[in-house]
Amino acid sequence: MKHSVDWTHDPDLRSWVESANQPDTDFPIQNLPLGVFRRQGMAESARIGVAIGNQVLDLFQAVQMGLLTELPEKLQFACTATLLNPLMALGAEASLHLRHQLSQFLQSSNQPPAFDSGILVPIAEVEMLLPAAIGDYTDFYASIFHATSVGKLFRPDNPLLPNYKFVPIAYHGRASSIVPSGTPIQRPQGQHKQPEETIPTFGPTRLLDYELEVGGFVGAGNKLGQAIALDQAEDHLFGLCLVNDWSARDIQAWEYQPLGPFLAKSFATTISPWVVTLEALAPFRCPAFTRPTDDPVPLPYLASSTNTEWGGIDLILEVKICTARMRAAGMEPFLLSRTSFNQMYWTLAQMLTHHASNGCNLRPGDLIASGTVSGADPGTQGCLLEITQRGAHPLKLPTGEVRAFLLDGDEVIFHGYCEKANYARIGFGECRGIVGIAI
Ligand code: MN
């Protein structure tokens, strides 16, 4: 199924939630991302919410008030859960149905509910939680620019391994340490060995890095033993978020052979709390990355004309840093890179299809991440390892500080947004985390 543009994407739609009509909001009525929240300081269970302007629409409350009775009962019931998994499990058709209802309900042509209904909560007054129970987490390596420039650092003569252009490479990540944006990140301890050392030492990582990635939440699952055809892959994809795959490069360099990353990655992964649905992204679909003509064509199970023409997403991604000194001086975070997700060698559909191609079952709420999103040009690299060439070229910050890797007190902030003429801009919100000691 290809998600299509419909009346919910009309740029002229306005909401009775005034802040949703501001041109710079991440959450206009055309977006409607879903998340899980709790009112700050309230002893209530978590609820599913929809971001609209600077407010959260409480879906539990909306169902209780009978505002969504046009939806099938099981869909209403899924909206009252404390996690998105039941809603994700209902698949793309339910997701579209919900979007249509929410868009209609929030339009300015409709009567807003009584102001004291408690159905809206300011985003500033909620605590955002993980959107789903993430059973499994798989991290891909889908940017050929990232794979090549990282490969060059370790193998100058042979940067890209021969399987790269045939196999969407991935490793199985750790789901238990995925945390929502804003959670402090503790500097991990681990084994590392300097080239001049004969044996490793154990201690705090000296080479802490971030990785700018896009995450995809699995919607409807597939049965064990049942592969997913490429043109059906997006039926199994609920929506996207931003992912920071924090990485300890010294631990990684020592441990990664022969089985890949382990403790260098599993100490923490931060995700943005709002899940932007595939339906919301329909206007921003674009062709998959154009492979150089002498690259091999993907094997048949990873190739289709729909994927070639529509498999990409023109999602702009930004990384900013704010050091402790910058915060103390009241300075704005500093832009480290800006890139687009449309430069990935493999599409999300190809990653999902490849993942299930051996019969592996994906379950609602599983997370797949894209791998570091890097482009070809300077200023488009998605991690410090690439930007500073493993520390050889430290970057200068406006304070005069230099960074080869992250120091305690550094905050890393990701933003993502889609923009296109004649469409409303939609945003992903933030994915942020401060490194080091809790402050
Ligand atoms: Mn990664």
Residues whose N, C-alpha, C, O or C-beta is under 5 A from the ligand:
A	BS01	MN	D139 F140 E211 D245 G371 T372
